[in-house]
Amino acid sequence: MLELGRGHAPSQTRLIITTLSMTSATPAEGPAATQGPGEPAAPASRSVTTTVIRSLGWAVLGALVVFVVNNYLTFWLGWPGAGAAIGNAAGGASSGSPLLAWLQLAAYPLAVTAAVVYVLGSTGRSLRDDSNRISDLNIFLIRFVFYMVLYVGIADAVISFLRVEGFLPAVFGDSLATELGKSSYRGTFVHMPLVGLALVTAIFSRTLGFTWLALLVVAAELLIVITRFIFSYEQAFMADLVRFWYAALFLFASAYTLLEEGHVRVDVLYTTFDAKQKGVVNAVGSILLGVSLCWIILIVGMNSSSSVINSPLLAFETTQTGFGMYVKYFMAGFLAIFAISMMIQFVSYLMDAVADVREEPGGHDHDVHAVQ
C-alpha cells in the first residue's frame, strides 16, 4: 500500500505509482521466464534431429571419399586394400603390408568420426545450409567433368583425324606419332594433363556448360551428316566423339536435374501429399533408393581390377574400330562419376527433405515437374 505524504506533488505521485507498477509487472529472470507453460520443449529434439541427419549425410560423403581414395591406392598404386585386413584381398596386392591394409580399413571409421566432429563443431548450421553447401560442391564437380570431356574430346578427335589421314608423323615426328597411337601413352600424356587443365578452368569458371555440351553434340552429329552425304567422308572417330559427349551430357546432368527438380515424377499419390508428407517420401527414397543404388554401382563396378569400371580404366581400353578415339576407358569412368555425383546430390536432397518435414523455410517446390 502506498502512503502519500503531504509534501509530494501530484506529478511526483504519478511517477512513483507508475514506477512501482512497471516493477511489479516485470517477470522474474530465470528458466520460468524464458519458457511459458504453453510453449513446447521442441528445440532440443529438433536440434538432435538436425545433428543426426547432418552427421549421417557427412558420414556418407566421408565414406565415399575414402572408398574412392582406397580404390586408387589399391588398384593403381598396389596397396593391399581394406579387405585384405579381414582376409579379402579383392584384387589388391597379395604381398602388401598388413599395416597398409589396416590403415585403409581404419580410414572408414575415421571418416565417420571426422564427420560427427565437424557437425558437433558447427551446430549453428541448419539442414538447409548444409544442403546448399553440398549442392555447391556437386556443381563444382559437374563443372569440372564438363570441361574435362570438352578438352579431351576435342584434343583426341584432332589427334585421331591426323592419325587416320596420315598427317601425324609430319606434325609430331615418327617417334611421337607411334607413341600417340598407343592408348596408354595418349591417356597418360595427353588426356591427364587436359584433366588437370579442366580442374583449373572449373575453379575460375561459374558456368555448368550443359547447354554448350548439348550444342556440341548437335554440331558433331551435323558434321557427320554433312561430310557423309555431301563429301562422302566419314571416320570412326566422328561417331566416337558424338557418343563420348552424349554419354557425358546424359550422365553428368542427372545430378543437376535432381537439384533443379527436373526429373519427371509419375505418381498419383505423391501429388496429393502436403509438404511434410512429401518430405518424408523424399527422405526415405533418398536413403533406400538413391544412396543405396549409388553404392551398389560403385561397389559392383569397382570392387576388383576386373570389374566393369576399374578394368577399362586400368587398361586404357579403346574401341575395336581401328582409328577411332581412345576414350572408351573414360566412358567407363562416366559410370563412377554418375554414381558419385548422384550420391552427393541425394545426401543434399535428404537434408532438404528433412528440413521440409520440419517446415523450415527456404524449401524447393516439388510440384513443378509432377505428372498426374
C-alpha positions, 0 to 999 in steps of 0.5 A, a space after each residue: 500500500 502506498 502512503 502519500 505524504 503531504 509534501 509530494 506533488 501530484 506529478 511526483 505521485 504519478 511517477 512513483 505509482 507508475 514506477 512501482 507498477 512497471 516493477 511489479 509487472 516485470 517477470 522474474 529472470 530465470 528458466 520460468 521466464 524464458 519458457 511459458 507453460 504453453 510453449 513446447 520443449 521442441 528445440 532440443 529434439 529438433 536440434 538432435 534431429 538436425 545433428 543426426 541427419 547432418 552427421 549421417 549425410 557427412 558420414 556418407 560423403 566421408 565414406 565415399 571419399 575414402 572408398 574412392 581414395 582406397 580404390 586408387 591406392 589399391 588398384 593403381 598404386 598396389 596397396 593391399 586394400 581394406 579387405 585384405 585386413 579381414 582376409 579379402 584381398 579383392 584384387 589388391 596386392 597379395 604381398 602388401 603390408 598388413 599395416 597398409 591394409 589396416 590403415 585403409 580399413 581404419 580410414 572408414 571409421 575415421 571418416 565417420 568420426 571426422 564427420 560427427 566432429 565437424 557437425 558437433 563443431 558447427 551446430 549453428 548450421 541448419 539442414 538447409 545450409 548444409 544442403 546448399 553447401 553440398 549442392 555447391 560442391 556437386 556443381 563444382 564437380 559437374 563443372 569440372 567433368 564438363 570441361 574435362 570431356 570438352 578438352 579431351 574430346 576435342 584434343 583426341 578427335 584432332 589427334 585421331 583425324 591426323 592419325 587416320 589421314 596420315 598427317 601425324 608423323 609430319 606434325 609430331 615426328 615418327 617417334 611421337 606419332 607411334 607413341 600417340 597411337 598407343 592408348 596408354 601413352 595418349 591417356 597418360 600424356 595427353 588426356 591427364 594433363 587436359 584433366 588437370 587443365 579442366 580442374 583449373 578452368 572449373 575453379 575460375 569458371 561459374 558456368 555448368 556448360 550443359 547447354 554448350 555440351 548439348 550444342 556440341 553434340 548437335 554440331 558433331 552429329 551435323 558434321 557427320 551428316 554433312 561430310 557423309 552425304 555431301 563429301 562422302 567422308 566419314 571416320 570412326 572417330 566422328 561417331 566416337 566423339 558424338 557418343 563420348 559427349 552424349 554419354 557425358 551430357 546424359 550422365 553428368 546432368 542427372 545430378 543437376 536435374 535432381 537439384 533443379 527438380 527436373 526429373 519427371 515424377 509419375 505418381 498419383 499419390 505423391 501429388 496429393 501429399 502436403 509438404 511434410 508428407 512429401 518430405 518424408 517420401 523424399 527422405 526415405 527414397 533418398 536413403 533406400 533408393 538413391 544412396 543405396 543404388 549409388 553404392 551398389 554401382 560403385 561397389 559392383 563396378 569397382 570392387 576388383 581390377 576386373 570389374 566393369 569400371 576399374 578394368 577399362 580404366 586400368 587398361 586404357 581400353 579403346 574401341 575395336 574400330 581401328 582409328 577411332 578415339 581412345 576414350 572408351 576407358 573414360 566412358 567407363 569412368 562416366 559410370 563412377 562419376 554418375 554414381 558419385 555425383 548422384 550420391 552427393 546430390 541425394 545426401 543434399 536432397 535428404 537434408 532438404 527433405 528433412 528440413 521440409 518435414 520440419 517446415 523450415 523455410 527456404 524449401 524447393 517446390 516439388 510440384 513443378 515437374 509432377 505428372 498426374 
